Amino acid sequence: MSEQEIGVVTHYFNHIHVMTVNITDGELSVGDTIHVKGHTSDFTATVKSMEVEHKHVDKAGPGDSVGIKVEEHAREHDKVYKLTE
């Protein structure tokens, strides 16, 4: 599998385990697998749902800021990569 950098974490809401990702390149869809990597973060997750301004979306592209629920703790400035075959 290869990785394509698609964005960066701009905020993490600890109490609800949601990270906000600013999509800078490529497209992210529900069902995609992502890799979050930063100074102390390094985990993969499957995108089960995404929201833009509290509305569910199935796809997001450059310029979108999306909320994604994750199990692990993400941090601001972590890079987000989309795993592709």
C-alpha positions in Angstrom: 0.0 0.0 0.0 1.1 3.5 -0.7 0.2 6.7 1.1 -0.9 10.1 -0.3 -0.8 13.1 2.0 -4.3 14.6 1.9 -4.3 17.0 4.8 -3.4 18.2 8.3 -5.2 18.0 11.6 -6.2 21.5 12.7 -8.0 20.6 16.0 -8.8 17.6 18.2 -11.8 17.4 20.4 -10.8 15.1 23.2 -14.2 14.7 24.9 -15.8 13.4 21.7 -12.7 11.9 20.0 -13.1 13.9 16.8 -10.3 15.5 14.8 -10.8 18.3 12.3 -8.8 17.8 9.1 -8.1 20.5 6.5 -8.0 18.6 3.2 -5.2 20.1 1.1 -4.8 17.5 -1.7 -6.8 14.7 -3.2 -10.2 13.4 -2.1 -11.3 11.6 1.0 -14.4 9.4 1.1 -16.2 7.4 3.8 -14.7 3.9 3.9 -11.2 5.1 3.1 -8.3 4.1 5.4 -6.2 7.0 6.7 -2.8 7.1 8.5 -2.4 9.9 11.0 1.3 10.7 11.8 2.9 13.4 13.9 5.5 14.0 16.5 3.8 11.6 19.0 0.9 10.3 16.9 1.1 7.3 14.6 -2.1 5.3 13.9 -4.4 4.1 11.1 -8.2 4.4 11.0 -11.1 3.7 8.7 -13.2 6.7 8.0 -16.7 5.7 9.2 -18.3 9.1 8.8 -17.4 12.7 8.1 -19.0 16.0 8.8 -18.6 19.4 7.3 -20.2 22.1 9.5 -22.3 19.5 11.4 -23.7 17.9 8.2 -22.8 14.4 7.1 -20.9 14.1 3.8 -19.6 11.1 1.9 -16.7 12.9 0.1 -14.4 15.8 0.8 -11.8 17.5 -1.3 -9.3 20.3 -1.3 -10.4 23.3 0.8 -12.8 21.3 2.9 -12.5 21.1 6.7 -14.0 17.8 7.9 -14.7 16.3 11.3 -13.7 12.6 11.6 -14.3 10.5 14.7 -11.2 8.4 15.6 -10.3 6.0 18.4 -6.8 7.4 19.0 -5.7 10.8 20.1 -4.7 13.1 17.2 -2.8 16.4 17.7 -2.8 19.7 15.8 -0.3 19.7 12.9 -0.4 15.9 12.5 -0.2 14.9 8.8 -3.1 12.8 7.4 -2.4 10.3 4.7 -4.8 8.3 2.6 -3.8 4.7 2.1 -4.1 3.4 -1.5 -3.4 0.1 -3.2 
